[in-house]
Amino acid sequence: MKSLVTTTILALGLTGGAAFAEGHADLTATGDAAAGEKAFRQCVSCHVVQNDDGETLAGRKSKTGPNLYQVVGRAPGAVEGFRYGKDLASLADSDLVYDEATFVAYVQDPKGWLQEATDNSKARSKMSFKVRKEEDAINLYAYLKSLDPAMADATN
């Protein structure tokens, strides 16, 4: 897992963040959205996917974690009105966005990913749950992307 986190951080460093700053992140989803819908069952106790009209697309009314609507392409810690931990919130104005590699690395090891992303070995994540299987994390990303109509026309 650590190698995936390191690879993600190194890739961001090599691009200098420019691709992300200009909104040109590769938001391709390689997973299976239908399998991701099944995997999302492990997320519903904390997360909801609710569109701007208030329609619940996935999950329940839980708001322990942030709304995951339009998470693909969004900066970490950037849902307005949600009270993130200070370490994740510090990334809201960064050039970093949730692409597949970043999302997968985060959900598999939130604390480890956050420590590397912030270059702070003491950083802590409020998300204690870890998606165990990389395949599930990849499929979750595809599923969450499929719930965003702005992404529906984009290629996987």
PABA-848009 format. One record per atom (N, C-alpha, C): x, y, z; residue number from 1; atom name. Coordinates in steps of 0.1 Angstrom, whole numbers, plus 5000, padded with zeros to 4 digits. Example, Ala and Ser with C-alpha at 12.3 -4.5 7.8 and 13.67 -1.06 7.14 Angstrom:
2
5132:4943:5078:1:N
5123:4955:5078:1:CA
5132:4967:5078:1:C
5128:4978:5071:2:N
5137:4989:5071:2:CA
5129:5000:5079:2:C
***
This chain:
156
5008:4988:5000:1:N
5000:5000:5000:1:CA
5009:5012:5000:1:C
5019:5012:5008:2:N
5027:5024:5009:2:CA
5033:5028:4995:2:C
5036:5018:4987:3:N
5042:5021:4974:3:CA
5032:5028:4965:3:C
5019:5025:4966:4:N
5009:5032:4959:4:CA
5008:5046:4963:4:C
5008:5048:4976:5:N
5007:5062:4982:5:CA
5020:5070:4977:5:C
5031:5064:4978:6:N
5044:5070:4974:6:CA
5043:5073:4959:6:C
5039:5064:4951:7:N
5038:5066:4936:7:CA
5028:5078:4933:7:C
5017:5078:4940:8:N
5008:5089:4938:8:CA
5014:5103:4941:8:C
5021:5103:4952:9:N
5027:5116:4957:9:CA
5039:5120:4947:9:C
5046:5110:4943:10:N
5057:5112:4934:10:CA
5052:5117:4920:10:C
5041:5111:4915:11:N
5035:5115:4903:11:CA
5031:5130:4903:11:C
5025:5133:4915:12:N
5021:5147:4916:12:CA
5033:5157:4916:12:C
5044:5152:4923:13:N
5056:5160:4923:13:CA
5062:5162:4910:13:C
5062:5152:4902:14:N
5068:5152:4889:14:CA
5061:5161:4879:14:C
5048:5162:4881:15:N
5040:5171:4872:15:CA
5040:5185:4877:15:C
5046:5187:4889:16:N
5046:5200:4895:16:CA
5032:5205:4899:16:C
5022:5197:4898:17:N
5009:5201:4902:17:CA
5002:5208:4891:17:C
5009:5212:4880:18:N
5003:5220:4870:18:CA
4991:5214:4863:18:C
4992:5201:4860:19:N
4980:5195:4854:19:CA
4968:5196:4863:19:C
4970:5195:4875:20:N
4959:5195:4885:20:CA
4954:5209:4886:20:C
4963:5219:4887:21:N
4959:5232:4889:21:CA
4950:5237:4877:21:C
4953:5233:4865:22:N
4946:5237:4854:22:CA
4933:5229:4851:22:C
4930:5219:4860:23:N
4918:5211:4858:23:CA
4920:5201:4847:23:C
4932:5196:4845:24:N
4934:5186:4834:24:CA
4939:5173:4840:24:C
4934:5170:4852:25:N
4937:5158:4858:25:CA
4931:5146:4850:25:C
4938:5135:4850:26:N
4932:5123:4843:26:CA
4922:5117:4853:26:C
4909:5119:4850:27:N
4899:5114:4859:27:CA
4893:5100:4853:27:C
4900:5093:4846:28:N
4896:5080:4840:28:CA
4893:5071:4852:28:C
4883:5063:4850:29:N
4879:5053:4860:29:CA
4881:5039:4853:29:C
4889:5031:4858:30:N
4892:5018:4852:30:CA
4883:5007:4859:30:C
4876:5010:4869:31:N
4869:5000:4877:31:CA
4855:4997:4871:31:C
4848:4988:4878:32:N
4835:4984:4874:32:CA
4825:4991:4883:32:C
4817:5001:4878:33:N
4808:5008:4886:33:CA
4797:5000:4893:33:C
4793:4989:4887:34:N
4783:4980:4893:34:CA
4789:4973:4905:34:C
4801:4969:4904:35:N
4808:4963:4915:35:CA
4810:4973:4926:35:C
4813:4986:4922:36:N
4815:4997:4931:36:CA
4802:5000:4939:36:C
4791:4998:4932:37:N
4778:5001:4939:37:CA
4777:4991:4951:37:C
4781:4978:4948:38:N
4780:4968:4959:38:CA
4790:4972:4970:38:C
4802:4976:4966:39:N
4813:4979:4976:39:CA
4809:4991:4984:39:C
4800:5000:4979:40:N
4796:5012:4986:40:CA
4788:5009:4998:40:C
4783:4997:4999:41:N
4775:4993:5011:41:CA
4784:4994:5024:41:C
4797:4993:5023:42:N
4805:4994:5034:42:CA
4808:5009:5038:42:C
4803:5018:5030:43:N
4805:5032:5032:43:CA
4793:5040:5037:43:C
4781:5034:5036:44:N
4769:5040:5039:44:CA
4767:5044:5054:44:C
4774:5038:5062:45:N
4772:5042:5076:45:CA
4778:5055:5079:45:C
4786:5060:5071:46:N
4792:5074:5073:46:CA
4790:5084:5061:46:C
4788:5079:5049:47:N
4787:5087:5038:47:CA
4774:5086:5030:47:C
4770:5097:5024:48:N
4759:5098:5015:48:CA
4764:5104:5002:48:C
4757:5101:4991:49:N
4759:5108:4979:49:CA
4746:5115:4976:49:C
4746:5128:4977:50:N
4734:5136:4976:50:CA
4737:5148:4966:50:C
4729:5149:4956:51:N
4731:5159:4946:51:CA
4727:5173:4951:51:C
4729:5183:4942:52:N
4726:5197:4946:52:CA
4712:5199:4949:52:C
4703:5191:4943:53:N
4689:5192:4945:53:CA
4684:5185:4958:53:C
4693:5179:4965:54:N
4690:5172:4977:54:CA
4685:5158:4975:54:C
4686:5153:4963:55:N
4682:5139:4960:55:CA
4693:5130:4964:55:C
4690:5120:4972:56:N
4700:5110:4977:56:CA
4702:5099:4966:56:C
4714:5099:4960:57:N
4717:5090:4949:57:CA
4722:5077:4955:57:C
4729:5077:4967:58:N
4734:5065:4973:58:CA
4736:5068:4988:58:C
4735:5057:4995:59:N
4737:5058:5009:59:CA
4724:5062:5017:59:C
4726:5066:5029:60:N
4714:5069:5037:60:CA
4716:5084:5041:60:C
4710:5088:5052:61:N
4711:5102:5056:61:CA
4723:5105:5065:61:C
4732:5095:5066:62:N
4744:5097:5074:62:CA
4753:5108:5069:62:C
4758:5116:5079:63:N
4767:5126:5075:63:CA
4779:5127:5084:63:C
4783:5115:5089:64:N
4795:5114:5097:64:CA
4807:5118:5088:64:C
4807:5113:5076:65:N
4817:5117:5066:65:CA
4811:5126:5056:65:C
4819:5133:5048:66:N
4814:5142:5038:66:CA
4805:5136:5027:66:C
4797:5144:5021:67:N
4789:5140:5009:67:CA
4799:5137:4998:67:C
4797:5125:4992:68:N
4807:5121:4982:68:CA
4802:5125:4967:68:C
4792:5133:4966:69:N
4787:5137:4953:69:CA
4798:5146:4947:69:C
4802:5143:4935:70:N
4812:5150:4927:70:CA
4826:5149:4934:70:C
4829:5138:4940:71:N
4842:5137:4946:71:CA
4853:5135:4936:71:C
4849:5129:4924:72:N
4859:5128:4914:72:CA
4863:5141:4908:72:C
4876:5144:4909:73:N
4881:5157:4904:73:CA
4881:5168:4915:73:C
4876:5165:4926:74:N
4875:5175:4937:74:CA
4888:5174:4946:74:C
4891:5186:4951:75:N
4903:5186:4961:75:CA
4899:5179:4974:75:C
4908:5172:4980:76:N
4905:5167:4993:76:CA
4901:5178:5003:76:C
4892:5175:5012:77:N
4889:5185:5022:77:CA
4881:5197:5017:77:C
4874:5195:5006:78:N
4868:5207:5000:78:CA
4853:5208:5000:78:C
4846:5199:5007:79:N
4831:5200:5007:79:CA
4828:5211:5017:79:C
4821:5221:5011:80:N
4818:5233:5019:80:CA
4808:5229:5030:80:C
4811:5234:5042:81:N
4803:5232:5054:81:CA
4806:5219:5061:81:C
4814:5210:5056:82:N
4818:5198:5063:82:CA
4830:5201:5072:82:C
4830:5196:5084:83:N
4841:5199:5094:83:CA
4851:5188:5093:83:C
4861:5190:5084:84:N
4872:5181:5083:84:CA
4882:5182:5094:84:C
4891:5172:5095:85:N
4902:5174:5104:85:CA
4911:5184:5098:85:C
4919:5191:5106:86:N
4928:5201:5101:86:CA
4938:5197:5091:86:C
4943:5185:5092:87:N
4953:5180:5082:87:CA
4946:5178:5068:87:C
4935:5172:5067:88:N
4928:5170:5054:88:CA
4923:5184:5049:88:C
4918:5192:5058:89:N
4914:5205:5054:89:CA
4925:5214:5048:89:C
4937:5211:5052:90:N
4949:5219:5047:90:CA
4951:5216:5032:90:C
4945:5206:5027:91:N
4947:5202:5013:91:CA
4936:5208:5004:91:C
4926:5214:5009:92:N
4915:5219:5002:92:CA
4919:5229:4991:92:C
4929:5237:4994:93:N
4934:5247:4984:93:CA
4946:5243:4976:93:C
4949:5231:4977:94:N
4961:5226:4970:94:CA
4958:5222:4956:94:C
4967:5218:4948:95:N
4965:5214:4934:95:CA
4961:5200:4933:95:C
4961:5193:4945:96:N
4957:5179:4945:96:CA
4942:5177:4943:96:C
4938:5167:4935:97:N
4924:5164:4933:97:CA
4923:5148:4934:97:C
4911:5144:4937:98:N
4908:5130:4937:98:CA
4907:5125:4923:98:C
4918:5119:4918:99:N
4917:5111:4906:99:CA
4917:5096:4911:99:C
4918:5087:4902:100:N
4916:5073:4906:100:CA
4928:5069:4916:100:C
4940:5072:4912:101:N
4951:5068:4921:101:CA
4951:5075:4935:101:C
4948:5087:4935:102:N
4947:5094:4948:102:CA
4936:5089:4956:102:C
4924:5087:4950:103:N
4912:5082:4958:103:CA
4915:5068:4963:103:C
4920:5059:4955:104:N
4923:5046:4959:104:CA
4933:5045:4970:104:C
4944:5053:4969:105:N
4954:5054:4980:105:CA
4948:5059:4993:105:C
4940:5069:4992:106:N
4934:5075:5004:106:CA
4925:5065:5011:106:C
4915:5059:5004:107:N
4906:5050:5010:107:CA
4912:5037:5015:107:C
4923:5034:5010:108:N
4930:5022:5015:108:CA
4938:5024:5028:108:C
4943:5037:5029:109:N
4951:5040:5041:109:CA
4950:5055:5043:109:C
4939:5060:5049:110:N
4937:5074:5050:110:CA
4948:5081:5058:110:C
4952:5075:5069:111:N
4962:5082:5077:111:CA
4975:5082:5070:111:C
4980:5071:5065:112:N
4992:5070:5058:112:CA
4993:5079:5046:112:C
4982:5079:5038:113:N
4981:5088:5026:113:CA
4982:5103:5031:113:C
4975:5106:5041:114:N
4974:5120:5046:114:CA
4988:5124:5051:114:C
4995:5115:5058:115:N
5008:5119:5063:115:CA
5018:5122:5051:115:C
5017:5114:5041:116:N
5025:5116:5029:116:CA
5021:5129:5021:116:C
5008:5130:5020:117:N
5003:5142:5012:117:CA
5006:5155:5018:117:C
5006:5155:5032:118:N
5009:5168:5039:118:CA
5024:5169:5043:118:C
5031:5158:5041:119:N
5045:5157:5045:119:CA
5046:5160:5060:119:C
5037:5154:5067:120:N
5036:5155:5082:120:CA
5034:5141:5088:120:C
5044:5136:5094:121:N
5043:5123:5100:121:CA
5033:5122:5112:121:C
5028:5133:5117:122:N
5019:5133:5128:122:CA
5004:5136:5123:122:C
5003:5138:5110:123:N
4989:5140:5104:123:CA
4980:5129:5108:123:C
4967:5132:5111:124:N
4957:5122:5114:124:CA
4945:5124:5105:124:C
4939:5113:5102:125:N
4927:5113:5094:125:CA
4915:5110:5103:125:C
4904:5117:5101:126:N
4892:5113:5109:126:CA
4885:5100:5103:126:C
4889:5097:5091:127:N
4884:5084:5085:127:CA
4892:5073:5090:127:C
4887:5064:5099:128:N
4894:5053:5104:128:CA
4892:5040:5096:128:C
4881:5040:5088:129:N
4879:5028:5080:129:CA
4888:5027:5068:129:C
4893:5015:5065:130:N
4901:5013:5053:130:CA
4895:5003:5044:130:C
4894:5006:5031:131:N
4890:4997:5021:131:CA
4901:4987:5019:131:C
4898:4974:5022:132:N
4909:4964:5022:132:CA
4914:4960:5009:132:C
4905:4958:4999:133:N
4909:4954:4986:133:CA
4910:4965:4976:133:C
4922:4966:4970:134:N
4924:4976:4960:134:CA
4913:4976:4949:134:C
4909:4964:4945:135:N
4899:4963:4935:135:CA
4886:4970:4939:135:C
4882:4968:4952:136:N
4870:4974:4957:136:CA
4872:4990:4956:136:C
4883:4995:4960:137:N
4886:5009:4960:137:CA
4885:5015:4946:137:C
4890:5007:4936:138:N
4890:5011:4922:138:CA
4875:5011:4917:138:C
4868:5001:4921:139:N
4854:5000:4917:139:CA
4845:5011:4924:139:C
4848:5015:4937:140:N
4842:5026:4943:140:CA
4844:5039:4936:140:C
4856:5041:4931:141:N
4859:5053:4924:141:CA
4850:5054:4911:141:C
4849:5043:4904:142:N
4841:5042:4892:142:CA
4826:5044:4895:142:C
4822:5039:4906:143:N
4808:5041:4910:143:CA
4805:5055:4913:143:C
4813:5061:4921:144:N
4811:5075:4925:144:CA
4812:5084:4913:144:C
4820:5081:4904:145:N
4821:5089:4891:145:CA
4808:5087:4883:145:C
4803:5076:4883:146:N
4791:5073:4875:146:CA
4778:5081:4881:146:C
4779:5085:4893:147:N
4768:5092:4899:147:CA
4768:5107:4896:147:C
4778:5112:4889:148:N
4780:5126:4886:148:CA
4776:5128:4872:148:C
4765:5135:4869:149:N
4761:5137:4855:149:CA
4771:5144:4847:149:C
4779:5153:4853:150:N
4790:5160:4846:150:CA
4800:5150:4841:150:C
4802:5139:4847:151:N
4812:5129:4844:151:CA
4805:5118:4835:151:C
4792:5117:4834:152:N
4786:5107:4826:152:CA
4789:5107:4812:152:C
4792:5119:4806:153:N
4795:5119:4792:153:CA
4810:5117:4790:153:C
4818:5118:4800:154:N
4832:5116:4799:154:CA
4835:5101:4798:154:C
4846:5098:4791:155:N
4850:5084:4790:155:CA
4853:5079:4804:155:C
4852:5066:4805:156:N
4855:5060:4818:156:CA
4869:5064:4822:156:C
***
